[in-house]
């Protein structure tokens, strides 16, 4: 998305006074760090062939919105279309775990061995088409054979499972397939566990396991894949059309134009641009990288050290998958699990999103004073001129929400918004979507969803094993027993489990696994399903900024040249409120108001109190109030933040009192403002 740059440098200098070294392109970094983009760069006739097939898939998906098919045949046909594309679009080489990848690795390997699919890739693509399309050849007979499968059925089931796992390995790494195999092993060998063990069951033979995963709606072709084949692919198509229509460039430019005359303007700009770009990319890492390739030179000129700049970029990017109106893939799965509308899930996310960005903005304001950042001039038209000329790009985003509020289904709402974005593109001669650009945009939408499709199909294996063996209830009992039956301890254990799981697998997969195993544990403690799922969703997303992996921070540190671990820590500091707010809506008596599950006055009161808590937390982590704050004020502010988030009148009064004492101590101690850090000194190299 480097086309989104205003008139700003596109290369980041490596050091003050040194020659500028060419930065790696956003495309290179996205290919290396983002699990949601095709890894190969195919050219020539094969690129046209893959593009044509991807275009056909997009048209097929759009058609089925208005001419719905039976659920199971549609899921099978969708996987039959995208799984072969995955083998052609992704390299077979093993991907290292995130923390072992070195910058430049993917690009250098590509240059050594080329990017065209080999014979093995074509064979796997052909086999994947066969095993996914096989049930459609006599579908009624196939369903009737569910409890008496033929040998061929079992062979096809095994082949489909193995091919899905291989596609998942290529796209997101080996850990998720390994976890899937562990679950299958549990289903097979669980019967050998002692009968008095909590995880024991009577055992299943491999034929029963494979047919359960292949010949029904609770395995490979389950709800997770259905979400990828409907909501996610349609939003991916919408995002691609929006990007090709020039919306990405507009969102970055309007962000730069909005904050011109302030020492904190550069940081604010990145935050706003991250929020807006997230509606286009739908991926936290892709948003951070695309934004970083444009904004890091601006942050550096403003005086931000490399690690602080990388932290801001990563935090802004991750916010993209926490924020309405698109959210992340897991949000669509929440809607399906709860049997509620997607608009309801958007309302759940509204207040936490405000608090998330409030925390980032306050941290940026503190850093602007602590680091002594300065005003910068970026050559863009005025915000008013950009709005009057290109403000129509916001209309399709608003249309999605308005249409869903009018009871239009989310699927049709996003299709109508896509058509609107297409029509509005003709207002801009440079980005008007003629036939060729439309074809490229539709193809990009399908190609962008390939790893999500593989991931959700693989996650379906885990869901299938859980439903077959009853592991969900058994696992929930273990978690509750481990926490001693205490709701606070259970919530803490659940948060840690989701974070640890998220270190190994992508957000969507970690949410699905946690929802079927950890979700019941939270609900056992009296926590409502919508609250439990939103809690898991936020911690699944936050695993992306949790050391030692913190993928978004790793990617932005590759752009800024900063220390990776320090960038992770800075990202964690900027996103800290997001780690605490989920506890508020799970544990606080009035916490449901934070998910908009209360009358509007209660929601506004909860928002105001939580905003004060976020401000106190920003003062504690940033070490700044009116001037540099010492440890007494910081400790008092941290205590105030925690107490305020309980949202009860008594705790709110205590929290306000603690914050008042912190401010009084701060004024009495009268510390000096502190030395301002100039660009190019310690922390910048």
Secondary structure, 3 states (H helix, E strand, C coil): CHHHCCECCCCCCCCCCCCCCCCCCHHHHHHHHCCCCCCCCCCCHHHHHHHHHHHHHHHHHHHHHHCCCCHHHHHHHHHHHHHHHHHHHCCCCCCCCHHHCCCCHHHHHHHHHCCCCCHHHHHHHHHHHHHHHHHHCCHHHHHHCCCCCCHHHHHHHHHHHHHHHHHHHHHHCHHHHHHHHHHHHHHHHHHHCCCCCCCCCCCCCHHHHHHHHHCCCCCCCCHHHHHHHHHHHHHHHHHHHHHHCCHHHHHHHHHHHHCCCCCCHHHHHHHHHHHHHHHHHCCHHHHHHHHHHHHHHHHHHHCCCHHHHHHHHHHHHHHCCCCCCCCCHHHHHHHHHHCCCHHHHHHHHHHHHHHHHHHHHHHHHHHHHHHCCCCCCCECCCHHHHHHHHCCHHHHHHHHHHHHHCCCCHHHHHHHHHHHHHHHHHHCHHHCCCHHHHHHHHHHHHHHCHHHHHHHHHHHHHHHHHHHHCHHHHHHHHHHHHCCCCHHHHHHHHHHHHHHHHHHCCHHHHHHHHHHHHHHHHHHCCCCHHHHHHHHHHHHHHHHHCCCCCHHHHHHHHHHCCCHHHHHHHHHHHHHHHHHHHHHHHHCCCHHHHHCCCCHHHHHHHHHHHHHHHHHHHHHHHCECCCECCHHHHHHHHHHHHHHCCCCHHHHHHHHHHHHHHHHHHHHHCCCCCCCCCCCCCCCC
